[in-house]
Amino acid sequence: MTSDAARIPDDVNAKLFMRHSIRFENPPDGNYDALLLTQEGIELAKKIGESIDRPLGKCASSTVKRCGQTVEAITSGMRPDLKKGFAKEKVLRLAPFSSLVIDSAGGLTGIGWHEYFNALQTGDTVTSRGVTVEQEAASILDGIFSVNGEPGTLDLLCSHDCHVVVLASALFGLKTGLDGHDWCRYTEGLFLYGTRDNFTALWRGEEKNFINFPNSQKIKKND
């Protein structure tokens, strides 16, 4: 990700849309929302903050607490002169970073986790219950570009692995298969800059420009 960051122009507002840091293991009761970061996860996020050399812009996260924790740990590791005026209460909590379109179409009941994302990536709308990767990505992109810091700053946007995988699949053709290979790692993410209608994205050494990528309202009208 460091090499991707180095390719971003200095005078633009850039956005890092990332997965949260290392959390505790899967809960026996199935309630993932309650899982917080481990101490290792907090330290990893702080190290990311230490590596940031661009002034902090806006911060936003999923409503799930470990995502907000990640943002706070990253900012705590940043140089004081790069985060002037930042306060925890300024971390916006955004619904598009907390849920997926499939959640309103019956959820993943009866569909395997990796099976759903493989269906999105291969265009198997029978398995995905009619949801497309463009639909999933549109909602996330709408959320990302609703947050806008000043030119020359970096916005920190923290979500979940599934959201990062959706974006990488829609924008860069990521294929994770039924076994989840090439899945998004903890704290991994994409850099984006530009506007909702004309933006550049960087992911794992690739850089692409997108013009008029459909938003959620346009997709609904076309359904």
TILUMNU-795372 format. One record per residue (C-alpha): residue number from 1; z, y, x. Coordinates in steps of 0.1 Angstrom, whole numbers, padded with zeros to 4 digits. Layout:
# residues N
n  z  y  x
NUM  Z  Y  X
...
***
This chain:
# residues 223
n  z  y  x
1  0000  0000  0000
2  0006  0023  0029
3  -0031  0023  0039
4  -0040  0030  0003
5  -0016  0060  0002
6  -0032  0074  0034
7  -0066  0077  0016
8  -0053  0100  -0012
9  -0063  0137  -0007
10  -0033  0160  0001
11  -0040  0185  -0026
12  -0039  0162  -0057
13  -0011  0150  -0079
14  -0010  0113  -0071
15  0007  0086  -0092
16  0023  0054  -0079
17  0025  0029  -0108
18  0046  0000  -0096
19  0066  -0030  -0104
20  0104  -0027  -0102
21  0123  -0040  -0071
22  0140  -0074  -0067
23  0161  -0084  -0097
24  0185  -0112  -0104
25  0171  -0146  -0113
26  0159  -0156  -0148
27  0187  -0156  -0173
28  0198  -0188  -0191
29  0198  -0170  -0224
30  0162  -0157  -0220
31  0173  -0120  -0221
32  0153  -0104  -0193
33  0161  -0069  -0204
34  0197  -0072  -0191
35  0187  -0082  -0156
36  0195  -0055  -0130
37  0184  -0051  -0093
38  0201  -0071  -0066
39  0216  -0053  -0036
40  0185  -0065  -0017
41  0163  -0049  -0044
42  0182  -0016  -0041
43  0178  -0015  -0003
44  0141  -0024  -0006
45  0136  0005  -0030
46  0155  0029  -0006
47  0132  0019  0023
48  0102  0027  0002
49  0117  0061  -0004
50  0122  0066  0033
51  0085  0060  0038
52  0073  0086  0013
53  0060  0118  0030
54  0047  0136  -0001
55  0069  0159  -0023
56  0082  0142  -0054
57  0065  0151  -0087
58  0076  0136  -0120
59  0094  0103  -0125
60  0090  0079  -0154
61  0099  0043  -0161
62  0101  0015  -0186
63  0131  0017  -0210
64  0145  -0014  -0192
65  0173  -0003  -0169
66  0161  -0021  -0137
67  0130  0001  -0137
68  0150  0033  -0138
69  0172  0018  -0111
70  0142  0013  -0089
71  0131  0050  -0093
72  0166  0062  -0086
73  0169  0040  -0055
74  0135  0051  -0042
75  0144  0088  -0046
76  0178  0083  -0030
77  0160  0071  0002
78  0136  0101  0003
79  0141  0131  0025
80  0161  0159  0007
81  0133  0184  0012
82  0108  0162  -0006
83  0129  0158  -0038
84  0143  0193  -0045
85  0155  0196  -0080
86  0153  0159  -0089
87  0180  0146  -0112
88  0185  0112  -0128
89  0182  0126  -0163
90  0146  0137  -0154
91  0134  0101  -0153
92  0113  0098  -0185
93  0116  0065  -0204
94  0081  0056  -0217
95  0074  0029  -0243
96  0039  0020  -0229
97  0057  0009  -0197
98  0081  -0013  -0217
99  0059  -0034  -0240
100  0024  -0048  -0243
101  -0002  -0047  -0271
102  0003  -0085  -0277
103  0039  -0077  -0287
104  0026  -0062  -0319
105  0002  -0091  -0324
106  0027  -0119  -0326
107  0040  -0118  -0291
108  0037  -0146  -0266
109  0052  -0173  -0288
110  0030  -0204  -0283
111  0011  -0188  -0254
112  0022  -0195  -0218
113  0029  -0164  -0197
114  0002  -0170  -0171
115  -0021  -0184  -0198
116  -0021  -0151  -0216
117  -0031  -0130  -0186
118  -0057  -0156  -0176
119  -0071  -0152  -0211
120  -0073  -0114  -0207
121  -0090  -0118  -0174
122  -0116  -0142  -0186
123  -0123  -0126  -0220
124  -0108  -0156  -0240
125  -0099  -0136  -0271
126  -0090  -0168  -0290
127  -0061  -0175  -0267
128  -0052  -0138  -0264
129  -0051  -0135  -0303
130  -0079  -0109  -0302
131  -0063  -0087  -0276
132  -0086  -0076  -0247
133  -0076  -0065  -0212
134  -0092  -0031  -0220
135  -0068  -0027  -0250
136  -0037  -0036  -0228
137  -0049  -0013  -0200
138  -0057  0017  -0223
139  -0021  0020  -0235
140  -0007  0019  -0200
141  -0032  0044  -0187
142  -0024  0067  -0216
143  0012  0066  -0205
144  0005  0071  -0168
145  -0016  0102  -0175
146  0009  0117  -0199
147  0031  0123  -0168
148  0017  0151  -0145
149  0034  0166  -0115
150  0022  0196  -0095
151  -0008  0193  -0072
152  0002  0178  -0038
153  0031  0158  -0053
154  0037  0121  -0060
155  0047  0109  -0094
156  0068  0077  -0094
157  0061  0055  -0124
158  0080  0022  -0126
159  0072  -0007  -0149
160  0069  -0045  -0149
161  0048  -0070  -0132
162  0028  -0077  -0163
163  0018  -0041  -0167
164  0006  -0038  -0130
165  -0013  -0071  -0134
166  -0030  -0058  -0166
167  -0042  -0026  -0148
168  -0053  -0045  -0117
169  -0072  -0070  -0139
170  -0089  -0042  -0160
171  -0098  -0019  -0130
172  -0103  -0043  -0101
173  -0111  -0077  -0117
174  -0078  -0094  -0106
175  -0078  -0131  -0114
176  -0044  -0148  -0114
177  -0055  -0181  -0131
178  -0032  -0205  -0150
179  -0009  -0208  -0119
180  -0003  -0171  -0114
181  -0018  -0170  -0079
182  -0023  -0134  -0065
183  0004  -0122  -0089
184  0020  -0088  -0085
185  0049  -0087  -0060
186  0081  -0068  -0063
187  0075  -0031  -0058
188  0038  -0036  -0055
189  0016  -0012  -0075
190  -0015  0010  -0078
191  -0021  0046  -0068
192  -0040  0068  -0092
193  -0051  0104  -0092
194  -0074  0126  -0113
195  -0074  0129  -0151
196  -0073  0103  -0179
197  -0111  0108  -0183
198  -0120  0108  -0146
199  -0096  0091  -0122
200  -0096  0072  -0089
201  -0075  0041  -0085
202  -0065  0023  -0053
203  -0052  -0013  -0051
204  -0049  -0038  -0022
205  -0074  -0019  0000
206  -0100  -0012  -0028
207  -0108  0022  -0042
208  -0127  0028  -0074
209  -0135  0058  -0097
210  -0134  0055  -0134
211  -0151  0079  -0159
212  -0143  0078  -0196
213  -0123  0045  -0195
214  -0115  0040  -0232
215  -0082  0053  -0245
216  -0061  0037  -0272
217  -0074  0059  -0300
218  -0110  0052  -0291
219  -0105  0015  -0289
220  -0088  0015  -0324
221  -0117  0034  -0339
222  -0142  0009  -0324
223  -0123  -0022  -0338
***
